[in-house]
């Protein structure tokens, strides 16, 4: 099952890239939401092969999570592959500079089930597809607004 959203950000590609790939900030947001997450190998700088392990509450149960940066080519593309509770997720972000001060960010989330319970979870997501798309679009817009704020501060 694929979810695809995009957002035009009024900031250059390098600033937008920096905001969307700020993994320390993303980790803080995820752990603030109740997940237990730690870096594998205690890496400082993100690169292909870097990853996280931990657990998160999904559909009322705590499930193991394993994520890895599977592609990273600044400032064009970042792909993160995740396995959580019998489900595989591929989260791909692409960045396209429309102008010197505008970047289009496109996010594709591809989910696939490996177990029966994960297949049932995907069926539930299909029924709630509109709400899931709204949440993804909202997340993208929030990150885009932060990138725009970073750009305004850098210009001042």
C-alpha positions as CSV (number, residue, x, y, z in Angstrom):
1,X,0.0,0.0,0.0
2,X,1.5,3.3,-1.0
3,X,0.9,6.8,0.3
4,X,2.3,9.7,-1.7
5,X,2.3,13.4,-0.6
6,X,4.2,16.4,-1.6
7,X,4.8,20.0,-0.3
8,X,6.4,23.1,-1.8
9,X,8.7,24.7,0.7
10,X,9.8,28.3,0.4
11,X,13.4,27.6,1.2
12,X,16.5,26.4,-0.8
13,X,17.1,22.7,-1.2
14,X,20.1,22.6,1.2
15,X,18.2,24.2,4.0
16,X,15.1,22.0,3.3
17,X,17.3,18.9,3.2
18,X,19.0,19.8,6.5
19,X,15.6,20.2,8.2
20,X,14.0,17.1,6.8
21,X,17.1,14.9,7.6
22,X,17.6,16.3,11.1
23,X,17.6,12.8,12.6
24,X,18.4,14.0,16.2
25,X,15.2,16.1,16.1
26,X,13.2,13.2,14.6
27,X,14.5,10.9,17.3
28,X,13.5,13.3,20.0
29,X,10.0,13.6,18.5
30,X,9.5,9.9,18.3
31,X,10.8,9.1,21.8
32,X,8.6,12.0,23.1
33,X,5.7,10.1,21.6
34,X,6.4,7.0,23.7
35,X,8.7,4.9,21.5
36,X,12.0,3.5,22.8
37,X,14.6,4.1,20.1
38,X,18.4,4.0,20.0
39,X,21.0,4.4,17.3
40,X,22.8,1.3,16.2
41,X,26.5,1.9,16.4
42,X,26.2,5.3,18.1
43,X,26.8,7.1,14.8
44,X,27.1,10.9,14.7
45,X,26.8,11.7,11.0
46,X,24.0,10.1,9.0
47,X,25.1,7.8,6.1
48,X,23.8,4.8,4.3
49,X,23.6,1.8,6.6
50,X,23.1,3.8,9.8
51,X,20.1,2.7,11.7
52,X,18.0,2.5,14.8
53,X,16.5,-0.3,17.0
54,X,13.9,-0.1,19.6
55,X,10.2,-0.7,20.3
56,X,7.0,1.3,19.7
57,X,3.4,0.9,20.6
58,X,1.4,0.0,17.5
59,X,-2.3,-0.9,17.7
60,X,-2.2,-1.3,21.4
61,X,0.9,-3.6,21.6
62,X,4.6,-2.9,22.0
63,X,6.3,-4.1,18.9
64,X,10.0,-4.3,17.9
65,X,11.3,-1.7,15.5
66,X,14.3,-1.8,13.2
67,X,15.1,1.0,10.8
68,X,18.0,1.7,8.5
69,X,19.0,4.5,6.1
70,X,19.0,2.6,2.8
71,X,19.7,5.5,0.5
72,X,21.2,9.0,1.2
73,X,22.3,11.3,-1.5
74,X,22.2,15.0,-0.4
75,X,20.3,17.1,-1.2
76,X,18.2,15.0,-3.6
77,X,17.0,11.8,-1.9
78,X,16.7,9.9,1.4
79,X,15.2,6.5,1.9
80,X,14.6,4.8,5.2
81,X,13.6,1.1,5.4
82,X,11.8,0.0,8.6
83,X,10.5,-3.4,9.9
84,X,7.9,-3.1,12.6
85,X,5.6,-5.9,13.9
86,X,5.5,-8.0,10.8
87,X,5.3,-5.1,8.4
88,X,7.9,-3.5,6.1
89,X,7.8,0.2,5.5
90,X,9.9,2.1,3.0
91,X,9.9,5.9,3.6
92,X,11.4,7.8,0.6
93,X,11.9,11.6,0.5
94,X,12.9,13.3,-2.7
95,X,13.9,17.0,-2.9
96,X,13.5,19.0,-6.2
97,X,14.8,22.6,-6.4
98,X,12.0,24.5,-8.3
99,X,13.9,27.8,-7.9
100,X,16.8,29.0,-5.8
101,X,14.4,29.7,-2.9
102,X,11.8,27.0,-3.4
103,X,12.0,23.2,-3.0
104,X,9.4,20.5,-3.7
105,X,9.5,17.7,-1.1
106,X,7.8,14.5,-2.2
107,X,7.3,11.6,0.3
108,X,6.3,8.1,-0.6
109,X,5.5,5.6,2.2
110,X,5.2,2.1,0.9
111,X,3.8,-0.5,3.4
112,X,3.8,-4.2,3.0
113,X,2.6,-7.0,5.3
114,X,4.6,-10.1,6.2
115,X,2.1,-11.6,8.7
116,X,-1.6,-12.1,9.0
117,X,-1.9,-9.5,11.8
118,X,0.1,-7.0,9.7
119,X,-2.2,-7.7,6.8
120,X,-5.2,-6.9,9.0
121,X,-3.5,-3.7,10.1
122,X,-3.0,-2.7,6.5
123,X,-6.7,-3.4,5.7
124,X,-7.6,-1.0,8.6
125,X,-5.2,1.6,7.1
126,X,-6.9,1.2,3.7
127,X,-10.2,2.1,5.3
128,X,-8.7,5.1,7.0
129,X,-6.6,6.2,4.0
130,X,-7.9,9.7,3.9
131,X,-7.0,10.3,7.5
132,X,-3.6,8.8,7.1
133,X,-2.9,11.0,4.1
134,X,-4.0,14.1,6.1
135,X,-1.6,13.2,8.9
136,X,1.3,12.6,6.4
137,X,0.5,15.9,4.7
138,X,0.4,17.7,8.1
139,X,3.7,16.2,9.1
140,X,5.2,17.4,5.8
141,X,3.7,20.9,6.2
142,X,5.1,21.2,9.7
143,X,8.6,20.2,8.7
144,X,8.3,22.6,5.7
145,X,7.3,25.5,7.9
146,X,10.3,24.8,10.1
147,X,12.6,24.8,7.0
148,X,11.0,28.1,5.9
149,X,11.7,29.6,9.4
150,X,15.3,28.4,9.2
151,X,15.7,30.1,5.8
152,X,14.2,33.4,7.1
153,X,16.5,33.4,10.1
154,X,19.5,32.7,7.9
155,X,18.6,35.7,5.6
156,X,18.1,38.1,8.5
